[in-house]
């Protein structure tokens, strides 16, 4: 399932920092609209290059993209340095 919210948190050393919840569902809606608009061009390119080029590899782009998005749920990126801390979390 696609994650709907992303938690983004930045903290500097000695400070409180701030956290932000971002509704990434808006990004998925825009991305799906762009992908639907580009689908006929991708299919045409795959058809034209199927004999001597990346035609069949182009057909794998959409399933790989949606597979990557659906596996983002539960991803947690936590980076700490001497001065800063960064957290990106897809709950």
Backbone bond lengths (Angstrom), bond angles and torsions (degrees), N, CA, C in turn:
res aa  C-N    CA-C-N  psi(-1)  N-CA   C-N-CA  omega(-1)  CA-C   N-CA-C  phi
1 X - - - 1.443 - - 1.525 109.24 -
2 X 1.298 116.14 142.91 1.456 120.57 -179.93 1.522 110.72 -71.92
3 X 1.336 117.33 135.10 1.464 118.45 175.47 1.521 110.35 -68.58
4 X 1.304 116.66 142.36 1.460 121.71 -175.85 1.525 111.56 -100.04
5 X 1.323 117.13 -30.65 1.463 121.47 -176.28 1.527 109.59 -127.80
6 X 1.336 115.50 144.31 1.459 121.94 175.08 1.531 107.87 -121.16
7 X 1.320 116.19 134.34 1.462 121.72 176.98 1.526 107.24 -102.34
8 X 1.329 115.88 123.82 1.459 123.13 -177.60 1.519 107.16 -122.04
9 X 1.337 117.62 124.71 1.456 120.91 -175.31 1.517 110.10 -136.71
10 X 1.326 116.36 131.49 1.465 122.75 177.89 1.522 108.33 -125.16
11 X 1.324 115.85 133.64 1.458 120.79 178.04 1.531 108.33 -138.03
12 X 1.338 115.97 130.99 1.455 120.92 175.23 1.518 109.21 -97.13
13 X 1.329 116.47 155.83 1.459 120.59 -178.84 1.525 109.85 -62.46
14 X 1.324 116.37 129.59 1.450 121.70 179.47 1.516 113.89 82.16
15 X 1.320 117.93 -2.27 1.468 120.80 -179.34 1.511 111.02 -119.01
16 X 1.317 115.62 170.82 1.453 120.84 -179.91 1.513 112.38 -78.40
17 X 1.312 117.05 -41.37 1.442 120.41 -175.77 1.519 111.27 81.59
18 X 1.320 116.01 -172.01 1.461 119.79 178.90 1.521 109.39 -149.97
19 X 1.306 114.36 155.39 1.451 121.74 177.33 1.513 110.01 -122.37
20 X 1.302 116.65 150.62 1.457 121.79 -177.21 1.519 108.95 -141.37
21 X 1.314 116.04 131.18 1.459 121.11 173.26 1.519 107.41 -99.55
22 X 1.322 116.54 124.61 1.455 121.98 -176.64 1.525 109.31 -115.25
23 X 1.334 117.62 127.51 1.465 119.59 178.84 1.536 110.90 -79.66
24 X 1.316 117.46 94.88 1.463 121.10 -177.06 1.527 112.35 -74.54
25 X 1.321 117.18 -5.38 1.457 119.60 175.30 1.527 109.75 -60.45
26 X 1.332 117.63 -31.94 1.462 121.03 176.71 1.522 111.44 -64.01
27 X 1.320 116.78 -38.10 1.466 120.79 177.20 1.520 110.16 -67.11
28 X 1.330 117.67 -40.28 1.463 120.24 -179.95 1.525 110.96 -65.31
29 X 1.326 117.86 -36.96 1.462 121.01 178.77 1.522 110.23 -64.79
30 X 1.326 117.11 -45.73 1.467 120.26 178.34 1.529 111.77 -65.63
31 X 1.327 116.80 -40.82 1.468 120.02 179.80 1.519 111.33 -65.58
32 X 1.316 117.35 -39.28 1.465 118.80 179.46 1.526 111.14 -68.15
33 X 1.329 118.40 -35.31 1.461 120.86 176.65 1.527 110.92 -64.53
34 X 1.324 116.89 -41.44 1.475 120.61 178.19 1.522 110.52 -66.81
35 X 1.320 117.00 -41.39 1.461 120.08 -179.68 1.525 111.89 -66.09
36 X 1.313 117.62 -37.60 1.464 120.39 177.31 1.523 110.49 -66.75
37 X 1.342 117.15 -37.91 1.464 120.32 178.64 1.527 111.80 -68.17
38 X 1.329 117.48 -32.47 1.465 121.19 -178.06 1.526 113.65 -87.89
39 X 1.321 117.98 -9.60 1.460 121.09 -176.59 1.531 113.98 -58.71
40 X 1.331 121.25 -44.61 1.471 118.87 178.69 1.525 113.42 -61.83
41 X 1.333 117.12 -36.60 1.461 120.25 178.99 1.526 111.46 -68.79
42 X 1.323 116.66 -37.44 1.458 120.69 177.46 1.526 111.03 -66.14
43 X 1.319 116.56 -42.44 1.464 119.85 178.16 1.524 111.66 -65.30
44 X 1.322 116.82 -38.54 1.468 120.49 177.12 1.525 110.87 -65.55
45 X 1.324 117.14 -42.57 1.465 120.68 178.09 1.521 110.82 -64.81
46 X 1.316 117.72 -39.09 1.466 120.55 178.06 1.521 110.91 -66.49
47 X 1.316 117.39 -37.99 1.462 121.03 178.57 1.522 111.68 -67.76
48 X 1.322 116.78 -40.86 1.462 120.41 -178.33 1.530 113.19 -73.05
49 X 1.310 117.39 -26.14 1.466 120.28 -176.91 1.518 113.24 -111.35
50 X 1.321 118.13 19.51 1.464 118.91 -175.19 1.539 112.19 -73.00
51 X 1.310 119.20 -25.78 1.463 120.04 -178.31 1.526 112.58 -86.76
52 X 1.314 118.40 -40.86 1.470 121.18 -177.15 1.520 111.27 -132.64
53 X 1.268 117.35 61.28 1.457 119.09 179.86 1.510 112.14 173.35
54 X 1.324 115.09 -161.08 1.469 120.40 -174.69 1.526 113.65 -87.43
55 X 1.310 118.03 33.19 1.460 121.32 -174.58 1.507 114.07 -57.89
56 X 1.318 117.50 -51.46 1.467 120.10 -178.40 1.527 111.59 -72.96
57 X 1.321 117.40 -28.81 1.467 120.02 177.72 1.531 110.74 -70.14
58 X 1.328 117.81 -29.67 1.462 120.61 177.63 1.527 112.03 -66.61
59 X 1.324 116.54 -28.10 1.458 119.64 -179.65 1.526 112.92 -71.67
60 X 1.319 117.61 -13.31 1.465 122.27 -178.63 1.525 111.66 -90.87
61 X 1.326 118.24 -7.95 1.462 121.64 -174.89 1.529 111.53 -61.72
62 X 1.308 118.30 -48.15 1.460 121.02 -176.91 1.535 112.57 -66.38
63 X 1.319 120.19 -47.71 1.472 117.78 177.28 1.525 113.41 -61.49
64 X 1.328 118.10 -37.00 1.465 120.30 178.27 1.522 111.15 -66.96
65 X 1.319 117.24 -39.32 1.459 121.12 178.89 1.527 111.31 -62.40
66 X 1.328 116.99 -48.08 1.460 120.10 -178.78 1.528 111.81 -71.51
67 X 1.310 117.87 -29.58 1.458 120.71 175.09 1.527 110.62 -66.57
68 X 1.317 117.11 -41.26 1.458 121.31 177.82 1.526 111.03 -64.05
69 X 1.327 116.61 -43.90 1.467 119.78 179.94 1.522 112.15 -65.56
70 X 1.316 116.59 -38.66 1.462 118.21 -177.84 1.524 112.08 -72.23
71 X 1.311 118.49 -20.81 1.461 121.39 178.27 1.524 113.53 -92.43
72 X 1.326 118.23 6.08 1.466 120.93 177.53 1.527 112.65 -74.66
73 X 1.299 118.47 -21.76 1.464 121.28 -179.24 1.524 110.79 -61.27
74 X 1.323 116.34 126.63 1.455 121.66 -178.55 1.518 113.84 92.04
75 X 1.337 117.39 -3.91 1.465 120.01 178.66 1.519 109.78 -71.40
76 X 1.322 116.41 133.28 1.462 121.88 179.53 1.526 107.52 -134.44
77 X 1.324 115.98 120.69 1.462 122.24 177.73 1.517 106.78 -112.96
78 X 1.329 116.07 117.60 1.461 121.79 -176.78 1.522 107.57 -127.06
79 X 1.334 116.58 111.85 1.463 121.93 -177.63 1.518 108.05 -117.33
80 X 1.335 115.35 127.93 1.464 120.38 179.21 1.513 109.23 -126.82
81 X 1.335 115.48 135.30 1.453 121.58 172.90 1.524 107.67 -130.63
82 X 1.323 116.80 -175.01 1.461 119.69 -177.98 1.531 111.60 -66.62
83 X 1.338 117.84 -31.51 1.459 120.07 -176.58 1.524 113.95 -104.47
84 X 1.303 118.59 -30.17 1.463 120.88 -170.93 1.520 111.90 -132.40
85 X 1.325 113.98 157.59 1.459 121.55 170.52 1.533 107.84 -131.13
86 X 1.310 116.33 140.38 1.458 122.03 -179.93 1.513 108.65 -133.21
87 X 1.319 116.29 133.61 1.456 121.85 177.48 1.521 108.24 -131.11
88 X 1.328 115.65 127.65 1.457 122.71 171.97 1.507 105.39 -124.99
89 X 1.329 116.13 121.08 1.462 120.83 -173.47 1.522 109.34 -134.44
90 X 1.343 116.15 131.21 1.440 122.69 172.42 1.525 107.75 -107.94
91 X 1.347 117.75 93.68 1.472 118.77 -175.86 1.513 112.99 -70.37
